[in-house]
Amino acid sequence: MKNVIIFSTFRASKKLKTRIHNKIGNEKTFGFISADPLAMYGKMAPYFDFKDMGFSRMIIFPVGLYFRKDRIPELLACDAIAIGGGNTFELLYMLKTWGMDRVLREYSKTGKILMGESAGGIVMCPKIRIAQFADPNYFGMKDLDSLHLVDFEVKPHLNYWKRFHKMFREYANENKVCLY
């Protein structure tokens, strides 16, 4: 069974933090996947909310410049994995380049929690088409198929895009997708 949680930002509500904490218990480890090379230098902002969820240890797992295949078993041993935000096209490109898309699909089948923030949530959808409205496609990606862990698409930070709601409704209708 998949336990997928998608956030616009990792600043979770107290209710959600409590639900996650009740599910996993105390003193658990989570892995934080980031395409941002700065994550390796202590960019730990999300840790504070994760601590409230019952996690006492975090490992940072870069999928960009500092990717290390030999650390995949350490990541898979985590009680939960969180995929950070950033440029959605870059993130998916990095996940596919290193084969992490397949690794994460398999991890999702274990029943452990897989969380995604912003772009990290978008990559859990069947496709990342929605990213075209916010992120430049630096890599010129044509294949926008993603992890397909959920059967809908998400547009994170929708509150910042209020004036574009009509455009997103049209997008959802044209692409025959359920958009949250």
C-alpha positions as CSV (number, residue, x, y, z in Angstrom):
1,M,0.0,0.0,0.0
2,K,1.3,3.5,-0.9
3,N,1.6,6.1,1.8
4,V,2.1,9.3,-0.3
5,I,1.8,12.8,1.1
6,I,2.1,15.9,-1.1
7,F,2.8,19.3,0.3
8,S,3.2,22.8,-1.2
9,T,5.7,23.3,1.6
10,F,6.9,21.0,4.4
11,R,5.3,23.3,6.9
12,A,2.6,20.7,7.8
13,S,-0.4,21.4,10.0
14,K,-0.4,20.1,13.6
15,K,-3.1,17.6,12.7
16,L,-1.0,16.1,9.9
17,K,2.1,16.0,12.0
18,T,0.2,14.2,14.7
19,R,-1.2,11.6,12.2
20,I,2.3,10.9,10.8
21,H,3.8,10.7,14.3
22,N,1.1,8.2,15.3
23,K,1.7,6.1,12.2
24,I,5.5,5.9,12.5
25,G,6.2,6.3,16.3
26,N,9.3,7.9,17.8
27,E,13.0,8.0,17.0
28,K,12.6,7.3,13.3
29,T,14.9,8.3,10.4
30,F,13.9,10.1,7.2
31,G,15.8,10.6,4.0
32,F,15.6,14.0,2.4
33,I,16.2,13.8,-1.4
34,S,17.3,17.1,-2.9
35,A,18.5,18.2,-6.4
36,D,19.9,21.3,-4.7
37,P,23.7,21.0,-4.2
38,L,23.4,23.4,-1.2
39,A,21.5,20.7,0.7
40,M,24.9,19.1,1.3
41,Y,26.0,22.1,3.2
42,G,23.5,22.0,6.0
43,K,20.4,23.4,4.4
44,M,18.2,21.7,7.0
45,A,15.2,24.0,7.2
46,P,12.6,21.2,6.8
47,Y,14.1,19.2,9.7
48,F,12.3,21.2,12.3
49,D,8.8,20.2,11.1
50,F,9.9,16.6,10.6
51,K,11.1,16.4,14.1
52,D,7.5,17.1,15.2
53,M,6.4,14.2,13.1
54,G,8.5,11.7,15.2
55,F,11.7,11.7,13.2
56,S,14.9,12.1,15.2
57,R,17.4,11.6,12.4
58,M,17.7,12.9,8.9
59,I,20.0,11.9,6.1
60,I,20.4,14.1,3.1
61,F,20.5,12.3,-0.2
62,P,21.4,14.5,-3.2
63,V,20.4,13.5,-6.7
64,G,22.4,16.2,-8.4
65,L,26.1,16.9,-8.3
66,Y,26.8,14.9,-5.2
67,F,24.7,11.8,-6.0
68,R,26.2,8.6,-4.6
69,K,24.7,5.3,-5.7
70,D,26.4,3.5,-2.8
71,R,24.1,5.4,-0.4
72,I,20.9,4.1,-1.9
73,P,20.6,1.2,0.7
74,E,20.9,3.8,3.5
75,L,18.1,5.8,1.9
76,L,15.9,2.8,1.5
77,A,16.4,1.9,5.2
78,C,14.7,5.1,6.2
79,D,11.3,5.0,7.8
80,A,10.1,7.8,5.4
81,I,11.6,9.7,2.4
82,A,10.9,13.3,1.6
83,I,11.5,14.7,-1.9
84,G,12.3,18.4,-1.8
85,G,11.2,21.1,-4.2
86,G,13.0,23.1,-6.8
87,N,12.8,23.1,-10.5
88,T,10.5,20.2,-11.4
89,F,12.1,19.4,-14.7
90,E,15.6,19.4,-13.2
91,L,14.4,17.2,-10.3
92,L,12.8,14.6,-12.6
93,Y,15.8,14.7,-14.9
94,M,18.1,13.9,-12.0
95,L,15.8,11.2,-10.6
96,K,15.7,9.5,-14.1
97,T,19.4,10.0,-14.8
98,W,20.4,8.1,-11.6
99,G,17.5,5.5,-11.8
100,M,16.0,6.9,-8.7
101,D,12.5,7.0,-10.3
102,R,12.5,3.2,-10.3
103,V,14.0,3.1,-6.8
104,L,11.2,5.4,-5.4
105,R,8.5,3.4,-7.2
106,E,9.7,0.3,-5.4
107,Y,10.0,2.1,-2.1
108,S,6.4,3.3,-2.3
109,K,5.3,-0.4,-2.4
110,T,6.8,-1.1,1.0
111,G,4.1,0.8,2.9
112,K,6.6,3.4,4.2
113,I,5.8,7.1,3.9
114,L,6.9,9.0,0.8
115,M,6.5,12.7,1.0
116,G,7.0,15.4,-1.7
117,E,7.2,19.2,-1.4
118,S,6.3,21.3,-4.3
119,A,8.3,19.9,-7.3
120,G,8.8,16.8,-5.1
121,G,5.0,16.4,-5.0
122,I,4.6,17.0,-8.8
123,V,7.1,14.2,-9.6
124,M,4.8,11.8,-7.8
125,C,2.1,12.4,-10.4
126,P,1.8,10.6,-13.7
127,K,3.3,13.5,-15.6
128,I,5.0,16.8,-14.8
129,R,3.2,18.9,-17.4
130,I,1.8,21.3,-14.9
131,A,5.4,22.4,-14.1
132,Q,5.4,24.3,-17.4
133,F,3.6,27.2,-15.7
134,A,6.3,27.8,-13.1
135,D,9.6,26.2,-14.1
136,P,11.9,26.6,-17.1
137,N,12.6,23.3,-18.9
138,Y,16.4,23.8,-19.0
139,F,17.0,20.2,-20.1
140,G,14.5,20.4,-23.0
141,M,12.8,17.3,-21.6
142,K,10.2,15.8,-24.0
143,D,9.3,12.7,-21.9
144,L,7.4,14.2,-19.0
145,D,6.3,10.8,-17.6
146,S,7.0,10.8,-13.9
147,L,6.8,8.4,-10.9
148,H,3.0,7.9,-11.3
149,L,2.4,7.2,-7.6
150,V,-0.9,8.9,-7.7
151,D,-3.6,9.2,-10.4
152,F,-3.9,13.0,-10.3
153,E,-1.8,16.1,-10.9
154,V,-1.1,18.8,-8.4
155,K,-0.3,22.5,-8.7
156,P,1.5,23.5,-5.5
157,H,1.4,27.0,-4.2
158,L,-2.0,27.5,-5.8
159,N,-2.7,30.4,-3.4
160,Y,0.0,32.4,-5.3
161,W,-1.6,31.6,-8.6
162,K,-5.2,32.8,-7.8
163,R,-5.6,34.9,-10.9
164,F,-4.7,31.9,-13.1
165,H,-7.4,29.5,-11.7
166,K,-9.3,29.7,-15.0
167,M,-6.2,28.7,-16.9
168,F,-5.6,25.7,-14.6
169,R,-9.2,24.6,-15.0
170,E,-8.7,24.7,-18.8
171,Y,-5.5,22.8,-18.5
172,A,-7.2,20.1,-16.4
173,N,-10.1,19.8,-19.0
174,E,-7.8,19.8,-22.0
175,N,-5.5,17.1,-20.5
176,K,-8.4,15.2,-18.9
177,V,-6.7,15.2,-15.5
178,C,-7.9,15.7,-12.0
179,L,-5.9,18.7,-10.7
180,Y,-5.5,19.6,-7.1
